[in-house]
Amino acid sequence: MSSPARLGFGASPRSTVGIEWEIGLVESGSADLAQSAPQVLEALARDDAGRSADAAGGPAPQVTGEFMKNTIELVSGVCRTVGQAGADLERLLGRVRAVTDPLGLELMGGGTHPFARGADQQVGDTERYARIMDRTGIWGAQLIIWGLHVHVGVEHRDKALPLMRAMLTYFPHLQALSAGSPYWAGEHTGYASNRSLLFQQIPSSGLPVAFETWQELETYAADLQHVGAVEGFNEVHWDVRPSPALGTLEVRVCDGPTNLTEALRLAALVHCLVEHLSTLLDQGRDLPVLPPWFVQENKFRSARYGLDATVILDAEGNQGPVTDAIAKLLVELEPVAQRIGCATELAGIRDIVRTGASYQRQQAVAAAHDGDLTAVVRAMLREMREGRPLPSA
């Protein structure tokens, strides 16, 4: 066992919020993925508007590259409300479209592209990405996946791990609501979120180790570095993880949304949950925790069945429909949403349950077009451009 690595925990004001949204680049003609991220990023770099630090001295919103050349990531600034983060993302979308529209490229959300194939994709030109690809082989080549990552500020390191463990209780709620990857390489997978199960094939991804102490986490990070599994803790891509450098809890459960409206609804749910749990800690109350085997089962059920899942609700093994659990949770979180300024976005979660999640809309489009997945892609592109979910018919 290695000596524990020192993982400092950055200063982050409580319940500030930041959003990272992975987005695919699609050729408007073929509806297939385009390996154009380097070209897009180069064009954006020539326009440095919005690149400098903001007036508060925090990081400015930015667009970055990702593992695959078919992907860019929109990163908001550090914000007080989800609405402010959404305004950052909307400005970034405008900047990106000023580059991509003349190139004949469209922007696409969702957890996966319905028919793109791994053999046709290119990995980014960095030493780190080459090392990951060499290590992961065919599984790395399959990572044509996009997620929504929500950072919530945690004011003290000692809260980070209790919050992480408690957030796993709500894993199926977030997974079912965000599920948007029913198709893979031209096939209907039978899963609402194929993305979530694909990504966990990579070592140090998937569900977190439910450590009790920060020293255990430091020892884990040191051991992985010692054996060459990772170069730093930032390469541990758990579904929920502390982000020591930023001083946040990062929730990575959600499939990438197909539109900004749903991105903000999901971010609001995460934001409210972390603030709610943080308040319970302040009050000296116990946080909800599930045994790891129940968490694993809930992940599978919500990935497989989405909003139709029956999930495990507590440590005693009581079960119920995830939609009922979501409805109860929204009532519980309403006062929190009012306090942190995201009541409208949180209330919109009910619309996802009522009208259908992304995977359901995709399946409806496919059914209406005799299984034509090109039609599914074009429907996803329309939602991104309109900024809201659209009727499937």
Residue pairs with C-beta under 8 A, 6 or more apart in sequence:
1 219
1 223
2 219
2 222
2 223
2 225
2 226
3 222
4 215
4 218
4 219
4 221
4 222
5 218
5 219
5 221
5 222
5 225
5 233
6 218
7 214
7 217
7 218
7 221
7 233
7 244
8 244
8 245
9 154
9 156
9 157
9 160
9 242
9 244
9 247
10 243
10 244
10 245
10 246
10 247
10 248
11 247
12 78
12 153
12 154
12 155
12 246
12 247
12 248
13 153
13 155
14 153
14 154
14 155
14 275
14 278
15 152
15 153
15 271
15 274
15 275
15 278
15 340
16 78
16 79
16 80
16 152
16 153
17 78
17 79
17 80
17 81
17 82
17 85
17 150
17 151
17 152
17 153
17 267
17 271
18 75
18 76
18 77
18 78
18 79
18 85
18 150
18 151
18 246
18 248
19 74
19 75
19 76
19 82
19 85
19 86
19 88
19 89
19 148
19 149
19 150
19 151
19 263
19 267
20 73
20 74
20 75
20 76
20 148
20 149
20 150
20 151
21 73
21 74
21 75
21 89
21 109
21 148
21 149
21 256
21 257
21 263
22 66
22 71
22 72
22 73
22 146
22 147
22 148
22 149
22 256
23 71
23 72
23 73
23 74
23 107
23 108
23 109
23 146
23 256
23 384
24 33
24 70
24 71
24 107
24 108
24 109
24 110
24 113
24 144
24 146
25 33
25 34
25 35
25 36
25 37
25 40
25 70
25 71
25 72
25 100
25 105
25 106
25 107
25 108
26 32
26 33
26 34
26 105
26 106
26 107
26 108
26 113
26 377
26 381
27 33
27 34
27 104
27 105
27 106
28 104
28 105
28 106
29 104
31 374
31 377
31 378
31 381
32 113
32 115
32 116
32 120
33 70
33 113
33 116
33 120
33 121
33 144
34 70
34 105
35 69
35 70
35 121
35 122
36 69
36 70
36 100
36 103
36 105
37 65
37 66
37 68
37 69
37 70
37 71
37 72
37 124
38 65
38 69
38 124
38 125
39 103
40 63
40 72
40 96
40 99
40 100
40 103
40 105
41 63
41 64
41 65
41 72
43 99
44 63
44 95
44 96
44 99
47 95
49 95
50 60
50 61
50 62
50 91
50 92
50 95
51 60
51 62
52 60
53 59
53 60
54 60
54 77
58 77
58 78
59 75
59 77
59 78
60 77
61 74
61 75
61 76
61 77
61 88
61 89
61 91
61 92
62 75
62 92
63 72
63 73
63 74
63 75
63 92
63 95
63 96
64 72
64 73
64 75
65 71
65 72
65 73
65 124
66 72
66 73
66 124
67 123
67 124
67 129
67 132
67 140
67 143
68 121
68 122
68 123
68 124
68 143
68 144
69 121
69 122
69 123
69 124
70 113
70 116
70 121
70 122
70 144
71 146
72 96
74 89
74 92
74 93
74 96
75 92
76 84
76 85
76 86
76 88
76 89
76 92
77 84
77 85
77 88
78 153
79 85
79 88
80 341
81 340
81 341
81 342
82 264
82 267
82 268
82 271
82 341
82 342
82 345
83 264
83 341
83 342
83 344
83 345
85 264
85 267
86 260
86 263
86 264
86 267
86 345
89 260
89 263
90 260
90 387
93 107
93 260
96 107
97 107
100 106
100 107
106 381
106 384
106 385
107 381
107 384
107 385
108 258
108 377
108 380
108 381
108 384
109 146
109 180
109 256
109 257
109 258
109 259
109 263
109 380
109 383
109 384
110 146
110 180
110 181
110 255
110 256
110 257
110 258
110 358
110 362
110 380
111 145
111 146
111 147
111 178
111 179
111 180
111 181
111 193
111 194
111 195
111 196
111 255
111 256
111 358
112 144
112 145
112 146
112 180
112 181
112 183
112 184
112 194
112 195
112 198
113 144
113 377
114 183
114 184
114 186
114 362
114 373
114 376
114 377
115 183
115 185
115 186
115 373
115 374
115 377
116 144
116 185
117 185
117 186
118 138
118 141
118 142
118 144
118 185
119 141
121 141
121 144
123 129
123 130
123 133
123 140
128 231
132 140
133 140
133 141
136 143
136 202
139 201
139 202
140 202
142 198
142 201
143 198
143 199
143 202
145 181
145 195
145 198
145 199
145 256
146 195
146 255
146 256
147 195
147 199
147 252
147 254
147 255
147 256
148 178
148 254
148 255
148 256
148 257
148 263
148 266
148 267
149 250
149 251
149 252
149 254
150 250
150 251
150 254
150 266
150 267
150 270
150 271
151 243
151 246
151 248
151 249
151 250
151 251
152 248
152 249
152 251
152 270
152 271
152 274
152 275
153 247
153 248
154 160
154 163
154 242
154 247
154 248
154 249
154 274
154 278
155 247
157 214
157 247
158 214
159 278
159 281
160 214
160 242
160 249
161 211
161 212
161 213
161 214
161 217
161 242
162 277
162 281
162 287
163 249
163 274
163 277
163 278
163 281
163 287
164 208
164 210
164 240
164 241
164 242
164 249
165 210
165 287
165 289
166 277
166 287
166 288
166 289
167 240
167 249
167 251
167 273
167 274
167 277
168 207
168 208
168 210
168 240
168 289
168 290
168 295
169 288
169 289
169 290
169 295
170 273
170 329
171 207
171 239
171 240
171 253
171 295
171 298
171 299
171 302
172 298
172 299
172 301
172 302
172 309
172 311
172 322
172 325
173 269
173 302
173 322
173 325
173 326
173 329
174 251
174 253
174 254
174 266
174 269
174 270
175 193
175 196
175 253
175 254
175 255
175 299
175 302
175 303
175 306
176 192
176 302
176 305
176 306
176 307
176 309
176 322
176 323
176 326
176 357
177 254
177 266
177 269
177 307
177 326
177 349
177 352
177 353
177 357
178 193
178 253
178 254
178 255
178 257
178 262
178 266
178 357
178 358
179 192
179 193
179 255
179 302
179 303
179 306
179 307
179 357
179 358
179 359
180 193
180 195
180 255
180 256
180 257
180 258
180 357
180 358
180 359
180 362
181 189
181 191
181 192
181 193
181 194
181 195
181 196
181 255
181 359
182 188
182 189
182 190
182 191
182 192
182 193
182 194
182 359
182 362
182 363
183 189
183 194
183 362
183 366
183 373
183 376
184 194
184 198
186 373
188 363
188 366
190 304
191 197
191 303
191 304
192 302
192 303
192 304
192 305
192 306
192 307
192 357
192 359
193 255
193 302
193 303
193 306
193 359
194 303
195 255
195 256
196 239
196 253
196 255
196 299
196 303
197 300
197 303
199 205
199 206
199 237
200 206
200 207
202 237
203 229
204 224
204 229
204 230
204 235
204 236
204 237
204 238
205 237
205 238
205 239
206 238
206 239
207 238
207 239
207 292
207 295
207 296
207 299
208 238
208 239
208 240
208 241
209 220
209 238
210 292
211 217
211 220
217 242
221 230
221 232
221 233
221 236
224 230
224 236
225 231
225 232
230 236
233 244
234 243
234 245
237 252
238 252
239 251
239 252
239 253
239 299
240 249
240 250
240 251
240 252
240 253
241 249
241 250
241 252
242 248
242 249
242 250
243 249
243 250
249 274
251 270
251 274
254 266
254 270
255 358
257 263
257 266
257 358
258 358
258 361
258 380
258 383
258 384
258 389
259 383
259 384
259 386
259 387
259 388
259 389
260 387
260 388
261 348
261 387
261 388
261 389
262 348
262 352
262 358
262 388
262 389
264 345
264 348
265 345
265 346
265 348
265 349
265 351
265 352
266 349
267 345
268 337
268 342
268 345
268 346
268 348
268 349
269 333
269 346
269 349
271 340
271 342
272 333
272 336
272 337
272 340
272 342
272 346
273 333
275 336
275 339
275 340
276 332
276 333
276 336
277 287
279 336
280 286
280 287
281 287
288 314
289 315
290 298
290 312
290 314
290 315
291 315
294 312
294 315
294 317
297 312
298 311
298 312
301 309
301 310
301 311
302 309
302 311
302 322
306 357
306 359
306 360
307 322
307 323
307 353
307 356
307 357
307 360
308 321
309 321
309 322
310 319
310 320
310 321
310 322
311 319
311 320
311 321
311 322
311 325
312 318
312 319
313 319
313 320
313 325
323 353
326 349
326 353
327 350
327 353
330 346
330 347
330 349
330 350
333 346
334 343
334 346
337 343
337 345
337 346
337 347
351 389
352 389
355 389
356 364
356 392
358 380
358 389
360 392
361 379
361 383
361 389
361 390
361 392
362 376
362 379
362 380
364 392
364 393
365 375
365 376
365 379
365 392
366 372
366 373
366 375
366 376
368 375
368 392
368 393
369 375
369 376
379 390
379 392
382 390
383 389
383 390
